[in-house]
Amino acid sequence: MEKKEIVNKIEYVICCVGAFASKYSLSNSQAYAYLRRFSGIDFLIDCYSAEHTLSIDEAVEDIQAICFKKGGRIA
């Protein structure tokens, strides 16, 4: 994987974590911990090629749904 691709993924994940935190009134660290625990971060990384073509709001909806399926209860 090229350095540029890694940087793009990192920036995208940071952006999504921030948007998730804002939407659900969490701190960035709380949002990150929740998304890490319930596989939201893994989903963003694994599905980056498709997810980054969507709006950030759509990505936040997707990671919320993934986390809910994995036992997270933020809705």
C-alpha positions as CSV (number, residue, x, y, z in Angstrom):
1,M,0.0,0.0,0.0
2,E,1.3,3.4,-0.9
3,K,2.0,6.1,1.7
4,K,-0.6,8.4,0.0
5,E,-3.3,5.7,0.3
6,I,-2.5,5.2,3.9
7,V,-2.7,8.9,4.6
8,N,-6.0,9.2,2.8
9,K,-7.5,6.3,4.8
10,I,-6.3,7.9,8.1
11,E,-7.7,11.3,7.2
12,Y,-11.0,9.7,6.2
13,V,-11.3,7.7,9.4
14,I,-10.5,10.8,11.5
15,C,-13.2,12.7,9.6
16,C,-15.8,10.0,10.1
17,V,-15.0,9.7,13.8
18,G,-15.4,13.4,14.2
19,A,-18.7,13.4,12.3
20,F,-19.9,10.5,14.4
21,A,-18.9,12.3,17.6
22,S,-20.8,15.4,16.6
23,K,-23.9,13.5,15.5
24,Y,-24.2,11.6,18.8
25,S,-22.8,14.3,21.1
26,L,-19.7,12.4,22.1
27,S,-16.1,13.5,22.5
28,N,-13.8,12.4,19.7
29,S,-12.1,9.9,22.1
30,Q,-15.5,8.5,23.2
31,A,-16.5,8.1,19.5
32,Y,-13.3,6.4,18.6
33,A,-13.5,4.0,21.5
34,Y,-17.1,3.1,20.6
35,L,-16.3,2.6,17.0
36,R,-13.2,0.6,17.8
37,R,-15.1,-1.7,20.2
38,F,-18.0,-2.3,17.8
39,S,-16.0,-2.7,14.6
40,G,-16.9,0.7,13.0
41,I,-13.2,1.6,12.5
42,D,-12.5,-1.8,11.0
43,F,-15.5,-1.4,8.6
44,L,-14.2,2.0,7.5
45,I,-10.8,0.7,6.7
46,D,-11.9,-2.5,5.1
47,C,-14.6,-0.8,3.0
48,Y,-12.7,2.4,2.3
49,S,-12.8,2.0,-1.5
50,A,-16.6,2.1,-1.5
51,E,-17.3,4.2,1.6
52,H,-15.1,7.2,0.7
53,T,-17.3,7.7,-2.4
54,L,-20.3,8.4,-0.2
55,S,-21.1,11.5,1.8
56,I,-19.7,11.6,5.4
57,D,-23.3,11.6,6.6
58,E,-23.9,8.3,4.7
59,A,-20.7,6.9,6.1
60,V,-21.8,7.8,9.6
61,E,-25.1,6.0,9.1
62,D,-23.3,2.9,7.8
63,I,-20.9,2.7,10.7
64,Q,-23.8,3.3,13.2
65,A,-25.6,0.3,11.6
66,I,-22.5,-1.9,11.7
67,C,-21.9,-1.1,15.3
68,F,-25.5,-1.7,16.2
69,K,-25.3,-5.2,14.6
70,K,-22.2,-5.8,16.7
71,G,-23.9,-4.9,19.9
72,G,-23.5,-1.1,20.1
73,R,-26.6,0.7,21.2
74,I,-26.1,4.2,20.0
75,A,-29.0,4.9,17.6
